[in-house]
Amino acid sequence: MTDLCEFAVSGWYNCRTTHTDYYLFGEHFKESSDTIISCLHQYLKEHYNNQEHLYLIFDRHSTQANNLLMGYLEWLGCFEKKFKTVTVIFLEI
């Protein structure tokens, strides 16, 4: 039997432009706050220029509702001053 390599997918959707990006990462990294922050940071670098407000909608998966991700979002808004407001909504599942 052949060993298969697992991949995880992260997707980001911009409702204003209807643009979607997908990021793949290998089984070594798994889904974690690190991979979510890395993918989000790359997406924002590529697609968000001179935006005042950032709205993010997540499900309540433990990799998304954690202090590391919230700290990154606070850094974007308060210290880096990329956005005037950062709003995060967690959907009920």
N, C-alpha and C positions, 0 to 999 in steps of 0.2 A: 504494500500500500504506500502511496506517495504522501509525504507530509505536506500539508498545506500551510501557507502563511496567512494569518488573519490580519485584516486591516479594519480600522475604525474610520468612520466618516464624520466630519464636522461640516455643517452647512450654515451659511449666513445669508440672510435675505434682506434687501433694502426695499421697503414697501413704496418709497417715493419713486425710485427708478426701476423697480421690479427686477433688479439685478441680483443674481444669486451666485455665490462662490462656494465651492466644495473643497475641502482639504482632506487628504488621506494621511494617516499615520499608521505605522506598523504595530504589530502586537507587542513589541518590546515596551512601548510607551503606554499602552492602554488609554482609556478615557480618564483624564484626571484634570484637576484645576490647571495644571501646567499646560496641557495640550489645548484646553479651552482658551486660556489667556494668550497663548502663542498664536492660535488661529484668529482670535478676535483682534489682536494687535496688528497682525499682518493685514487683515481685512480693512481695519480703520486706516492704516497707512496708505493703502491703495485707493480707497474710495471715499474717505471723509475729509474734505478740505473746506475749511471755513464754515463748518456747521456749528450752530449755537447750542443745539440740544441733541442729546443722544438718548434714544429709547431702546431698551433691550427687553425681550420677552423670553423667559426660560421656563422649562418645566422644573419640577422640584427634585430633580436628580441630585444626589449628594455631591457630585462633582461640580455642580453649578451653584448650589446654595452653600457656599463656604467662605470663610474669612479671607482667604488668599485672593479669591476673585473679587470680593467686595473691596478689599484693600487696593487692588489694581484700579478698579473703577473710581474709587475716591482719589487716587493719585492722578488719574486723567482729569478729573474735574477740579480738584483743589490745588494741586501742586503744579501740574503740567499746564493747567488752564486751557485745555483743548476744547472744553465745552462749558457753557454757562450752567447747564444742568445735565445730570445723568440720572435717568429714571429707569429703574429695574422693576419689572413685573414678573412674579412667579405664578405660573398657572397652576390651578388645582388639577390633580390627576385623579 
